[in-house]
């Protein structure tokens, strides 16, 4: 007890110099330490296993996620040689729709985490569409009916085992997206929470009423008692248990990865837009206090909730972006590391007539076809690895263009600038192709770790580490801007893309 009080005194006296961001991604667990200038002090990252039990199924080991994440956190502290008492607070951002259910008493998952990319519930989604539930769900959640979201995944786990269904009804199980799972472990099972940005991706959350929706819970047969409490995205919600790092540290920022990136890009005004190039590609536009119902198959979602006030956003998702480059590396073996794709693509002057449709996990917005498969059009005996690499990069940019075009229709404006972030945004060739195909300036910040930075901002605002938004604006610095190249044959590439993807979708009908 004496040691506890001494630690408390030490923590109180120690100057708070850092924010620790936990960035729980789809392929890796990362921890990033930021100072008050929003500079990255240290990063640690550990990949974890991807499991593919059946075609279209994607799973993670939730225990492995926790273990790798804890290892990353401890590594960052050890490598930076800081005192944990110097950490002001912790922000947590995460792959959003991935679904974990665990035993409330033992803390053991009852099934592998079902990843957002997983398509096993596509047939149930078809049933909901046939029962004319599309409008009901969109009006309440802002989402389309798709296997992408958590609700159908929860139902599948509970329906797949009668014992689990009974245990859920008997208040023995807990559900969470990865943020909730990590917070539960960081607090040694004391805290079961999420924020509205993550809750809004479950198909169970009414984003107008800002609450779990009774009618939707009944539709998906999900008991309310397994769901987490929903807290502000920026608030001192709980503290990590002292046993974890030897000191209690507030958890004061929680946000889904794309919403965090939106905040990290300081897209805080209505109409601001960003695109994140990660495992998938995620384009998001701030719509302010207005819940804009998309007429063009975009998603309406909650960006964040601060001081009880909700900010909404429109979003379009590409399921496969960076994952396509990983496929070139791991399955085709034409590159040894992901950064090599840029140099390989530069070995040719154009795509050689190729069009790559990157539907390795179906197609998301604006097509929403879970069954279509990846296809390369235009292969000839003259096709080289460089052509495949270039067509792959173009496909990422073309899928982003698909979304931006529809989002502009919803917003009623032509965007002047697209802020970009994520690992693949460091690929200069891809960013230039993106500017060309959109005929829009593409702006990359100096810190491309905007997902982690965004949740750090949310955490630091809650504690007073940063005073207000004006403080944050001083910290956002442009790295490079890519301007459209008029000599680039954008129209030819776009026309070929539209013809070929429409042909593919028609075959798939």
N, C-alpha and C positions, 0 to 999 in steps of 0.2 A: 504494500500500500504506500509505503514511504517513497519507493521508486516511482510509482505512478505520479505522486504529487510533485516530485522533483522534475519529472519529464514535463508535466504541465507548466511548471514555472519556467523551465528552459524554453519550451515552445512559445510561451507568452513573451519572453524576453528577446528571443531570436528574431532578427529582421527577416521579414518575408521577401524573398528575392525571386521566387520561381513559381510557375504554374506547371503542373504535371498533366499532360494529356494522355489518356488511354485511347488508342485508335484500334478498335477491334474490327479488322477487315475480313474479307471473304477468304483470303488465302494466307493471311498472316496476322499475328498479334504484334502491335507496335506500342512503344511508349516514347513520348517526346517531351523533353524539358525545355520550356521557354523562359526567357528572362523578361524583365519589364519592358524592354524594347521590342518584344515579340520576336527576338532572335532565337534560333534553335541552338541550344547549348549541347544537347546530347540526344541521340536516337538509339534505340535498341529494337530489333525486329527478329521474330522467329516465325518461320512458316509452319503450318500444321497440315495434317493429312486431309486429302479430299477423297471421299468414298463415293463410288458409283455402283451401288448394288444391282441396279437394273437400268436399262435404257431410259434416260430422262430423269433418273433419280440422282440427287446430289445430297450427301450427308457429311456432317462433321462430328467429331467426338467432343462433346461439350466439356468434358473433364480436361481434354488436351487444350482446348481454347483457354480455359482458366489457368492451367499450369504454364502454358507458353506466355500468357499475358502477365502473370505474376513474375515470371522469370525476366520478361522485358522490363517491367517496372523496377525490379531490384537491380538489373544490369545498368539501367540509366543512372540510378542513384550512385552505384559503385563506380562506374566509369567517369562520372562527372565529379566524384569525390565531394559531393555536397552533404550537408547534414539534413536529414529528412525534416527537421524542425524549420528549415529555411523554405519549405514548400508551403505556399500560401493556401493552395486548394488544388483539387483534382477535377478535371473535366473528362467525361466519357462520351465517346462517339462510336458508332457501331454500324455493321451491316444490319439493315433494318428488319426485314421481314422474316429472317431466319428464326425458326421456332424451336424452343427448348421447353420441355416439361420435366419437372423433377419432383422427387419425394420431399415433402415439407420437413420430415423428421431426419431423414438420413442425408439429405442433400444430393442424393444420387439421381442422375437423369434416368427416366424410365425408357427412353428411346434415344437414338442418336439425334442430334440437331438436324432438322430438315431445312436445307438451305433455300434462300429466296429463289435460286435458279431452278429448283426442283419442279418437275412437271407432273408428278404422280396424281395430282388432284384435278387434272384437266377435265376428266370425264364428269366429275361432280360439278365443276363450273358449267359445263355444257347443260347439265340438268337444270341448274339454276336459271340459265338463260332461257331454256325451253319453258320454264315455269313463269316466265315474264318477271323475273326479279331484278332485271338490269336497272330500271328506272328507280326502284325503291332503294337499291344499294347505292347508286350514284348520288341520289338526292341527299342521303344521309352521310355517306363517307367521302364523296368526291372521287371514288375509285371505279374502275371497270371490274367486271367479274373475271378474275384470272387466278391461275394457280400460284402466281407470283406472291400473293399476300398471305398473311399468317393464319387467317380464320379457317381456311380449308385445310391447312396443315394440322392445326389443333384438332379439328374434327377427325381427320384421318387417324391420328395417333390414338385418340380415345375410342374410335370405332373399331380399330384394328385389334383391340384387346378388351374383352368385356370386363376383366378385372380392373383395368385402368379407368374405364368409364365409371365403375362403381366407386373406386377410390377418389376420383375427381368429384363426384357427387357428394362423397362423404368428407370433403374438405381435407383430403390428405395430400393433394398434389398442388403444385404451383406452375403457372406458365410465365414465360418471359421471353422477350427478344434478348439479344446478347447483352445489351446494357443492363437489363434487369438481372440477368444471370450473374454478371460480374459484380454488380453492386451487392447482391445477396451474399456472394462469397467474400467480398471485401469487408462486409460488416458481420461476417460469421453468422449469417442467417437471421440477422436482426431486422433487415430492411428489404421490403419487396415493393419496388417502385419503378416507374418509367416516366417519360415526359410525353406531352401531346404529339410531338413530331414522330415518335415511334408508335404511339398508340394509334395514330391516324393511318397507319399502314397495315392494320390487322383485318380490315373489313368488319370490325366490331365496334368501332368508335364513331359516334355521331359528332362530326367536326363543327356543326352549327351549334349544337347544345353543349359541346365540350364535355362529353361524358360517354361511358360505355352505354350502348343502346340495347334496351331490353328486347325489342323486336328482332334485332339482328342476332343477339345471343340465342334466342329461341330458334331462329332460322338455321343457324350453324350448330345448334345443340351444344353450346359451350356454357358451362356453369360460371356465374359471376365470381364465385369464391376463389377461382384459380387465377383471376386477373390481378395485376398489380395496381396499386394506387398511382394516380397520375398527378405529378407535381410540376411546377414551373420548370422550364428549360434552364433558367438562370435563377437559382435560389440555393441557399444552404439547406440541403434536403436531409443530409445525414453525414456521419463521419466514418471513415474506415476504422476498423477495429485496431486497437493498439498493437495486437499481436502480429499484424501484417508487416508493419515497418517500424515498430517500436514507438510510434507516436500516432495520436489521432489527427487526421487531416480531413477537413471538410470536403465532401463531394458536392460541388455547387454548380456544375454545368453538365447537362445531359441533352444530347441531340442525336438524331439519326444522321448518318454520315453526309448525306446530301444537303440537309438543312444546315448542318454545321459548316459545310463548305460555302453555302450561300452567305452565312453570317461572317465567315472568315474572309470572304471576298468583299465584305462590307456592302453587300447588295441589300441595303436596309431601306431603300426608297422604292415606292411602287414603280414597276417597270424595269428595275434592275434585273440583269440576267447573267447566269454563269453556266458553264458546262464543266463537269468533272470527268476526266479520262482515267478511270480506274479499271477494275476487272470488267465492269460494264461502263457505259457512258450515261451520265445523268445531267440533263439540262433542266434548270429550274429558274422560274421568274417570280420575283416578289410581287404579289398583288395587294399588299397592304391589308387593311381591315376587311377587304371585300372577298367573299367566297365566290370566286368566278367559276361557274359551271362551264366546263369546256364543251364546245360543239364539234370539236375536231379530235376526239379520242385522246386528249391529254388527261392527266390526273390533276384533280384539285386536292390540295393537302394542307396540313398545318406546317408552317415554317418553324415557328417557335411560339412559346407563351412566356411573357415576361411581365411581372407584376400583375398577373391575372389577365393580361390583354393578349389576344391572339393575333398573330400575323399569318396570313395565308399565302399560298404559292401555287403556281401551276408547274407541273413537272412532266417531262417526257423521258422515258427510259429506253436505253439500248442494253440488252442483256449481255452482249458479248462485245468487248472492245479490247482492253488489255488481255483478256482471256484468249482472244484470237492470236495475239502475238505469242502467248504461252503455248498455244497449240502448234504454231509454226516451229517453236523451239522443241517441245517435248514429243509431239507426234510426228511431224514431218522431218524434224532434225535439220532444217535448212539454216538455222542460226543456233549458236551455242549459248547466247545470252540475249535477253530482250532488247537491250540498247543496240545490238548489231543489226536490227531490222532496218534502221535508218540508212546505214551504209550500204546494205544489200539493195535496198530500193533505189539508191542513187546510182547503181551500176547500170541502170537502164534509163532511157529518156522519157519513157511513158509506160503505160500498163500493158502494152503489147496486145491490146484488144480484149483483155480480161476484165470481167466483172465478178467480184467476190461478194456473195450474199452471206453475211456471217451469222446465219441462223443455227448456231450450234446448240441453242436452248430455245428454239422457236423464235418468233419475232414479237417484240413489244410494240410500243407506240410508233406510228399510229395504226399499225396493222393488226396487232393483237391476235396473232395466229400461233397457238402453242404447238402445232403439228408440223409446220413447214421446217424443212431441214436445210442445212448449209449447202451451198452450191457454188461452183466456179464455172462461169460461162466463158467460152471463147478459147479454150485450150487447143493449141496446135503443136506441131513438132518443133516450132520455133520458140515455144514458151520456155522461159528460163526462170530460175529461182528468183531473180531480181524482179521479174514481172509479177510473180505471185506475191512477193513482199510489198511491191508498190500497190497492187490491187487491194491487198489487205488493209494498208493504211488508208487508201481512198475509200474503202467500204466503211471504215469507222467515221470518216468525215461525211460521207453520204448519208449514213444513218442519222448522224447528228443533224444534218441539213433537213432530212425528213421531218424531224421534230421541230426545229426552229421555224420552218415555213408554216406549220400548223399552229404553233404557238403565236406567231405574229398575227395570224387570222383571229385567234381568240382575243389577243390584246388590242387588235386594231391599229398596230403601229409597226414600222420597220425599224428593227434594232440597228443602232449605229456601231455598237461595240459588243463583243462577246468576251467576258472574262473567263479565263480558263485555268484549270488546276489539275492536280492528280499526276501520277507518275508519267503517263504517256504525253502530258503536255510539255515535257522536256524534250520531246522529239520535234525538232525545228521543222523538219520536212512535213510532218503531219500537220503542224500548226499552219504552215504556209498553204498546204492543200486545203485546209479548213477555211482559211480566209478567202482563197480563190473560189471555192465552191459556194460559199455563202455570200460572196461579194460584200464582206463585212470585216471591219478591223477585229483582229483577235488579240487580246491583251493578256499577257502572262505576268503575274506578280513575281517579285523577287523571291518570296517564300511561296513555293508551290504546295507546301504542307498545309493547305488552307482548311482541310477537314479538321485536323488536329488543332490548328490555330483558332478556328471558329469556336470550338468547344472550350478552348482556353480563354477566349474572349468572354464567353458566356459565364464561365466559372469566375473569372477575375472581376467582372462587373458586379456579380452577386456579393463578393466579399469587400469590394472597394479597392482591390488591387489596381484596377483602372477606374478612374472616376466616372467617365461617361463616354458616349460615342465619339465625341470630339477628340478625346484622348486616343481612341483607337484609330481614327482617321489619319493621325500623324504617323502611324506605324505601317500603313499599307504603302508599299513602294513598288512601282512598275519595274519589271525586268526587261521585257521586250514586247514590242507591238508588231504584229504581222499585218501587212496591208495587201489587198487583193492585187494580183498580177494579171493585168489585162491581156497578156500574151498567152496565158494558160487557157487551154481549150475546155473551159468549164461546161459549156452548153452541150458539147459532144458527150462528155462523160456522164452528165446528168441525164441526158436523153437516153443513152444506152442503159443506164441504171434503171430508169423508170420502165423502159420496155421489158427488160429482163426480169426484174422483180415482179412485175405484173404477170408475166408469163409463168413464173414460178408459183405465184399465189393461185393462178387459175388452174394449173395442173393439180394443186393441192386441194382444190375444192371438193 
